[in-house]
Amino acid sequence: MKHWRTQIEELLKNCLPGENSHRKMLPPERELQMPSENQQALHSGVMLLLFPDKNDLYTCLIKRSALMKIHAGQIGLPGGRHEKMDASPRETALRETTEEIGLPAEKVTVLGSLTPLYVSVSN
């Protein structure tokens, strides 16, 4: 069997089912929306951290502060809003991961990127 890291890298090279998967995961009362023509979507980046332990593969989730304006108290991936200093969504995700859970960017090996998606609730 191939090492999990190699398998993921190979899968990320393929066409990903981002929009279809996003539709499946939406709450029943919500529809997948795109920003209107006069609306400028905010950019962000999140990190799906994977780490092995024995024969299992784990991920890191965070609980957002109840004091936040958007997504308060929600469980999510480390990440957040793009800042001017960030060169890309990847850089945003790495910076935010360091800020939120203390994992230095140099300790992270980025295997690839998932499909960019618009989240209408937070624009």
SVG drawing of the C-alpha trace seen along z (x, -y; Angstrom):
<svg xmlns="http://www.w3.org/2000/svg" viewBox="-35 -47 46 49">
<polyline fill="none" stroke="black" stroke-width="0.4" points="0.0,0.0 1.2,-3.5 2.1,-5.9 -0.8,-8.1 1.1,-11.3 1.9,-10.0 -1.8,-9.0 -3.0,-12.4 -0.5,-14.2 -1.6,-12.1 -5.3,-12.6 -4.9,-16.4 -3.4,-16.4 -6.8,-15.3 -9.9,-17.3 -11.5,-17.7 -15.3,-17.6 -15.3,-20.8 -18.6,-22.3 -20.5,-19.0 -19.1,-18.1 -19.9,-21.6 -23.6,-21.2 -23.8,-17.8 -22.5,-19.4 -24.7,-22.4 -27.5,-22.5 -30.9,-21.6 -32.2,-25.1 -29.2,-26.7 -28.4,-26.9 -25.0,-27.3 -24.6,-30.9 -22.1,-32.9 -21.3,-36.6 -23.4,-39.1 -21.8,-41.2 -21.7,-44.3 -20.4,-42.2 -16.7,-41.7 -16.0,-38.4 -13.5,-38.3 -10.5,-36.0 -9.3,-33.6 -7.4,-30.4 -7.7,-27.4 -5.4,-24.5 -6.5,-20.8 -3.7,-19.5 -3.1,-15.7 -0.9,-13.8 -0.4,-10.1 -0.3,-8.2 0.4,-4.5 -2.0,-3.2 -4.4,-6.1 -4.6,-9.5 -5.9,-12.5 -6.8,-16.1 -6.8,-19.3 -10.1,-21.2 -10.5,-24.3 -13.4,-25.8 -13.9,-29.5 -14.4,-32.0 -17.9,-32.7 -17.0,-36.4 -16.3,-36.4 -18.6,-38.4 -18.7,-35.6 -18.7,-31.8 -18.8,-32.4 -18.5,-29.1 -18.2,-27.0 -15.9,-24.1 -13.6,-24.6 -10.2,-24.3 -7.4,-26.7 -7.4,-29.7 -9.0,-33.0 -9.1,-36.2 -6.4,-37.1 -4.2,-40.0 -2.2,-42.3 1.1,-40.6 -0.2,-37.2 1.1,-36.3 -1.6,-33.6 -4.4,-31.6 -1.7,-29.1 0.3,-31.8 -2.9,-33.0 -3.6,-29.5 -0.1,-29.0 0.0,-32.4 -3.5,-31.8 -2.5,-28.3 0.5,-29.7 -1.6,-32.4 -4.4,-30.1 -2.7,-26.9 1.0,-27.9 2.3,-25.5 5.1,-27.2 4.8,-27.4 8.2,-25.8 7.0,-22.6 4.2,-22.2 4.5,-20.3 1.8,-21.5 0.7,-18.6 -1.6,-20.6 -4.8,-22.7 -8.5,-21.9 -11.1,-23.6 -11.6,-27.3 -15.2,-27.7 -17.4,-30.7 -19.0,-30.7 -22.1,-32.9 -22.7,-33.2 -19.4,-35.1 -19.0,-36.4"/>
</svg>
